[in-house]
Amino acid sequence: MTERWLDREAGPIVRPYTVTRGRTKATGAQFDLIAVVEATRTTRRDLPPEHMSIINTCHVPTSVVEVVAETGLPIGVIRVLLGDLRDAGLITIRLPTGPVTAPRESLLRDILAGLRAL
């Protein structure tokens, strides 16, 4: 009996390591989840669908965490694919400038209370 990876609604399942060809780290300078990604030129038709999805998401400046949410791919996969796209000159990744401050604890408590009320 052969095992087949299939989700009846989504179709064949592709494991994350196949998308990145086994790589777990992006090449070049590291970036974090709040770095801003933007496509630099028109898409190419020869790119894999995961790369195209990222480029389509980044026609306007978009944070890395938003790319993760929009594409539904794991953060590790997104980081590798963003590194590939950056190396190919198809996107730019800007790191945040200036100090990043955490939100006040009272604001976080208010948000949590609002979510619980839903």
C-alpha positions in Angstrom: 0.0 0.0 0.0 1.4 3.4 -1.0 0.9 6.3 1.3 -0.5 9.4 -0.5 -0.5 12.9 1.0 -3.8 14.4 0.1 -6.2 16.8 1.6 -9.6 16.3 0.0 -10.5 20.0 0.0 -7.0 21.4 -0.8 -5.6 18.7 -3.0 -2.1 17.3 -2.7 -0.1 18.4 0.3 3.4 19.8 -0.3 5.7 19.6 2.7 7.5 22.9 3.6 10.9 21.4 3.2 10.1 20.6 -0.4 9.3 24.2 -1.1 12.6 25.4 0.3 14.6 22.4 -1.1 15.6 21.4 2.5 17.0 24.9 3.3 16.1 26.3 6.7 17.8 29.7 6.6 17.6 32.6 4.2 20.8 33.7 2.5 22.2 37.2 3.1 21.4 39.6 5.8 18.8 38.5 8.4 15.5 40.2 8.9 12.8 40.0 11.5 9.0 39.8 11.4 8.4 43.6 11.3 10.8 44.1 8.3 9.0 45.6 5.3 9.0 43.8 2.0 8.2 45.3 -1.4 8.2 43.9 -4.9 10.7 45.8 -7.1 9.6 44.7 -10.6 7.0 42.9 -12.6 6.6 39.3 -11.8 8.3 36.6 -13.9 6.2 33.7 -15.2 8.9 31.1 -14.5 8.7 31.4 -10.7 7.2 28.7 -8.5 3.6 29.5 -7.2 4.9 30.2 -3.7 7.3 32.9 -4.9 4.5 34.4 -7.1 2.2 34.5 -4.1 4.7 36.5 -2.1 5.4 38.9 -5.0 1.7 39.4 -5.5 1.3 40.2 -1.8 4.1 42.7 -1.8 3.1 45.0 -4.6 2.6 47.5 -1.7 5.0 47.6 1.2 4.1 44.7 3.5 5.6 43.4 6.7 7.0 39.9 6.8 4.4 38.9 9.4 1.7 40.0 7.0 3.2 38.0 4.2 3.1 34.9 6.5 -0.6 35.6 7.3 -1.5 36.3 3.6 0.2 33.2 2.1 -0.5 30.8 4.9 3.1 29.4 4.7 5.2 28.8 7.8 7.5 31.6 8.8 10.6 29.5 8.2 9.5 28.8 4.6 8.7 32.5 4.1 12.1 33.6 5.3 13.9 31.3 2.9 11.7 32.3 0.0 12.1 36.0 0.8 15.9 35.5 0.8 15.6 33.8 -2.7 13.5 36.7 -4.0 15.8 39.3 -2.5 18.9 37.6 -4.1 17.1 37.6 -7.5 16.4 41.3 -7.2 12.6 40.9 -7.2 12.0 42.3 -3.7 13.6 44.7 -1.3 13.5 44.1 2.5 13.8 47.2 4.7 14.6 46.8 8.3 12.7 49.0 10.8 14.5 52.3 11.6 14.7 53.7 15.1 13.8 52.1 18.4 10.8 49.8 18.4 8.8 50.2 21.6 6.4 47.6 23.0 2.8 48.6 23.6 1.7 49.5 27.1 0.5 46.6 29.2 -2.8 48.3 29.7 -3.4 48.4 26.0 -2.6 44.7 25.7 -5.0 43.9 28.6 -7.8 45.9 26.8 -7.2 44.0 23.6 -7.3 40.7 25.4 -10.6 41.7 27.2 -12.1 42.7 23.8 -11.1 39.4 22.2 -12.6 37.4 25.1 -15.8 39.4 24.7 -16.1 38.2 21.2 
